[in-house]
Amino acid sequence: MKKNLKQSLPVMAEKALKEAVKEVVRENKKAGLPLIVWKDGKVVKIPSSKLKKTDS
Protein backbone atom coordinates (compact mmCIF):
# COMPACT_ATOMS: atom_id res chain seq x y z
CA MET A 1 0.00 0.00 0.00
CA LYS A 2 2.73 2.49 0.91
CA LYS A 3 4.63 1.72 -2.29
CA ASN A 4 1.65 2.79 -4.43
CA LEU A 5 1.25 5.97 -2.40
CA LYS A 6 4.93 6.86 -2.86
CA GLN A 7 4.68 6.30 -6.60
CA SER A 8 1.57 8.37 -6.97
CA LEU A 9 2.59 11.17 -4.58
CA PRO A 10 4.85 12.94 -7.11
CA VAL A 11 2.11 12.71 -9.72
CA MET A 12 -0.44 14.09 -7.28
CA ALA A 13 1.91 16.90 -6.26
CA GLU A 14 2.58 17.89 -9.86
CA LYS A 15 -1.16 17.94 -10.62
CA ALA A 16 -1.84 20.13 -7.57
CA LEU A 17 0.97 22.53 -8.50
CA LYS A 18 -0.28 22.88 -12.07
CA GLU A 19 -3.81 23.60 -10.83
CA ALA A 20 -2.47 26.21 -8.39
CA VAL A 21 -0.59 27.96 -11.20
CA LYS A 22 -3.72 28.01 -13.37
CA GLU A 23 -5.65 29.58 -10.50
CA VAL A 24 -3.03 32.31 -10.00
CA VAL A 25 -3.08 33.12 -13.72
CA ARG A 26 -6.91 33.28 -13.70
CA GLU A 27 -6.97 35.53 -10.62
CA ASN A 28 -4.27 37.86 -11.91
CA LYS A 29 -5.94 38.18 -15.33
CA LYS A 30 -9.30 38.89 -13.70
CA ALA A 31 -7.80 41.50 -11.34
CA GLY A 32 -5.68 43.08 -14.08
CA LEU A 33 -2.46 42.29 -12.23
CA PRO A 34 0.80 41.23 -13.86
CA LEU A 35 2.14 37.74 -13.38
CA ILE A 36 5.61 37.75 -11.84
CA VAL A 37 7.83 34.89 -13.03
CA TRP A 38 11.47 33.87 -13.00
CA LYS A 39 12.85 33.63 -16.55
CA ASP A 40 16.44 33.23 -17.68
CA GLY A 41 17.77 34.15 -14.25
CA LYS A 42 15.70 37.33 -13.99
CA VAL A 43 12.38 38.42 -12.51
CA VAL A 44 9.93 39.22 -15.31
CA LYS A 45 6.49 40.88 -15.14
CA ILE A 46 3.96 39.59 -17.66
CA PRO A 47 1.14 42.11 -18.08
CA SER A 48 -2.36 40.73 -17.52
CA SER A 49 -3.22 41.64 -21.11
CA LYS A 50 -0.61 39.10 -22.28
CA LEU A 51 -1.92 36.26 -20.10
CA LYS A 52 -3.74 33.56 -22.00
CA LYS A 53 -7.20 32.47 -20.92
CA THR A 54 -7.01 29.23 -18.93
CA ASP A 55 -9.59 26.47 -18.59
CA SER A 56 -12.17 27.13 -15.91
Secondary structure, 3 states (H helix, E strand, C coil): CHHHHHHHHHHHHHHHHHHHHHHHHHHHHHHCCCEEEEECCEEEEECHHHCCCCCC
